[in-house]
């Protein structure tokens, strides 16, 4: 079980998408195998919007990401959702 950083619900790993942070790079990891620290997010627009609103990526990775980086990651998440 993993916890979504948007809605904070615990769900099975296969129901979530992983976002990885490794060597200064933030990336969407749909396979869940990338190196680095990871956080999980539900496959819904609502959870993505909540995570973005709460600055969940910055808080969980203890990093300040540019607005462009955050937009790119959330765009990739929405594309991976489909």
C-alpha positions in Angstrom: 0.0 0.0 0.0 1.1 3.5 -0.9 -0.3 6.9 0.1 -1.4 9.4 -2.5 0.1 12.9 -2.0 -3.1 14.5 -3.3 -5.9 12.9 -1.4 -3.8 11.2 1.3 -5.6 7.9 0.8 -3.7 4.6 1.0 -4.1 2.5 -2.1 -2.4 -0.5 -3.8 0.8 0.5 -5.7 -0.6 -0.5 -9.1 -3.5 2.1 -8.7 -1.0 5.0 -8.4 1.5 6.7 -10.5 5.0 7.3 -9.1 6.9 10.6 -9.4 10.7 10.1 -8.9 13.4 12.6 -8.0 16.9 11.6 -8.7 20.1 13.7 -9.2 18.1 16.9 -9.4 15.7 15.6 -12.0 11.9 15.2 -11.4 10.2 12.6 -13.7 7.0 10.7 -14.0 7.7 7.0 -13.5 4.7 4.9 -14.6 6.6 1.6 -14.3 7.7 2.4 -10.7 11.3 1.3 -11.3 13.2 4.5 -11.7 16.0 5.3 -9.2 15.6 7.9 -6.5 13.1 9.0 -4.0 9.5 8.6 -5.1 6.0 9.8 -4.2 2.7 8.4 -5.4 -0.4 10.1 -6.9 -3.8 8.7 -7.8 -4.6 8.5 -11.5 -7.2 11.3 -11.3 -7.3 15.0 -12.2 -8.7 15.8 -8.8 -5.7 14.4 -6.9 -3.3 16.0 -9.3 -5.0 19.4 -8.7 -4.9 18.8 -4.9 -1.2 17.9 -5.0 -0.4 21.0 -7.0 -2.5 23.3 -4.8 -0.8 21.9 -1.6 2.7 22.1 -3.1 3.0 18.5 -2.3 6.0 17.8 -4.6 8.1 20.5 -3.1 7.2 19.5 0.4 7.8 15.8 0.0 11.1 16.2 -1.9 12.2 19.1 0.3 13.1 21.0 -2.9 12.0 24.2 -4.7 11.1 23.4 -8.2 10.4 26.0 -10.9 6.9 26.6 -12.1 7.9 25.2 -15.5 9.0 21.9 -14.0 5.9 21.5 -11.9 3.7 22.3 -15.0 5.6 19.8 -17.1 5.2 17.0 -14.5 1.5 17.6 -14.0 1.1 17.7 -17.8 2.9 14.3 -18.0 0.6 13.0 -15.3 -2.5 13.9 -17.1 -1.2 12.3 -20.3 -0.3 9.1 -18.4 -3.8 9.0 -16.9 -5.4 8.5 -20.3 
